[in-house]
Amino acid sequence: MNDVFAFQMFEWMWIPLSGLIGWFVRRLDKRLDSLQADTAKAEDKTDALKFEVARHYVTRREHLDAIHRIDTKLDRILDKFDQKRDK
C-alpha cells in the first residue's frame, strides 16, 4: 500500500514539476532564438561596415600619385614666387 501511495505522490508531484521544466525550456529556447537574431543583425552591420571601409580605401599608388601632383603644384608656385622676387 505504501508503494502505491508513494507512486501516486510521485505522479502528482511530477505533473507540475514537468510543467515548470517545460516552461523553463521554452523560455530558454525563445531567448536563444532572440540571441541568434541579434547576432545575425550584428554580423550584417559589421559586414556593411567592412564594405564601407573597403569602398573608401585608397591604394598606396593612388596616394603617391596625389602627393606627387601636390608637390609639382607647390614647386610651380614656389618658382613663380622666385621669379617675382628676382624682378
N, C-alpha and C positions, 0 to 999 in steps of 0.2 A: 504494500500500500504506500509506503514511503517513497518507493522508487517511482510510482505513478505520479505522486504529488510533486516530487522533485522535477520530473519531466514536464509536467504541466506548468510549473513555475518557470522553468527554463523557456518553454514556449511563450508564455505571457511576457516574459522579460525580453525575449529575443525579438518580438514583433516591433516594439517601439525602438529598441536598440538598432535594428536593421534599418528602420525608417530614418533615424538620425544619421546613421552611417551613409545611407543613400543620399540624403540631403547634403551632407558634407562633401561627398564625392562629386555631386552635381555642381555645387558651388565652386569647387576646385577646378572642374572641367571648364566652367564658364570663365573663370579667372584666367586659366591658361589660354583659352581662345582669345580673350581680350589682349593678353600679353603678346600673343603671336601677331595679332592685328597691329598693335603698336610697334612691334619690331619690324613688320613689313613696311609701315609708314616711315619709320626712321631710316630703313635701308633705301627707300625710294628718295628720301630727302638727301641722303649722302650721295647717292648716285647722281642726282641732279646737281649737287654742289661740285662733284668731281667733273662733270661735264662742263659746268660753267667756268671752273678754273682752267680746264684744258682749252676751252674756247678762247680765253683771253691770254693764253700762254704765248710768249714771244720767244722765238728761237734765238740762239746766240748769233747766228748770221744776220738776222734782221736787226738785232740790237747793234751789232758792229757797223752795219751799213748806216743806220740812223746816226750813230756817233760820228762816223766819217763825214756825213753830209753836214752835220752841225759844225765840225772842225773846219771844213772848207769854207762855210759861210763866215765863220769867225775870222778866218785868215783873210778873206776878201775885205771884211770890214776893217780889220787892222791895216791892211795895205792901203785902203782909202784914207784912213787917218794919217798914215805915214806920208802919203802924197800931199795931203793938205798941210801937214806940218812943215814939209820941205819948202813949200811956196812962201 
